[in-house]
Amino acid sequence: MNTNITFNDVANGKTFADWFANQLSNFTPINVAIALIAALIMSVIIALVYKKTYRGVLYSPSFALTLILLTLVTTPVVMAIGSNVALSMGMVGALSIVRFRTAVKDPLDTAYMFWAITMGILIGANAYVIAVVAVLAISVIMLAISYLRLRKQNNYLLVLHYDESALRDIESTLKRNTRSYRMRSKTVTRSGAEMTVEVRLDGRVNIVTDMLDIQNVFDATLVACQTETGA
């Protein structure tokens, strides 16, 4: 079979059957469908692990959908490249002109994107066993890390509005009910004082109620102490 078929030959209609047969000799629609289904399953697992282990302020469903789409798009690209060096160089050149304007705030999100792309590469290269082992192993590792992080003591910001006469009782309550604490800011006005304290709790202490039980403490607010990336 002649595999060096030009577009002029196809346009003339003389070798269309050969051209079509040559396309199917590389990969069949069934192979593509199987690869896409496998990519979908792997990417859904990645998206579920991302949702389960997410510790940021606001979960983004669109990013989880992006992880699924990355795997689905990468798979047919790798299948098309195969062992064709010229085509692979053309793909690299095409991707080199792409500019991504969306800022990734959490480095962990970038790692998830590489994970999704890697799964697409493995499936596109017909390395299904490696893909299954990799996605299961990484999922178990990420879930275990997330579980260990949940068991750790959590940092919070405690914001208090009080009268200066209650300061001694506040400090006593902080020493008794927290693992550790550190003053972040303090503002004193004629109507009272405001203090922000970083406290470390084990999750079993209701520090807000304890503070409100102190005389001359007007209100207390507990806020999760997180960075911009949710760490």
Order of alpha helices (4+ residues) and beta strands (2+ residues): alpha-alpha-alpha-alpha-alpha-alpha-alpha-beta-alpha-beta-beta-alpha-beta
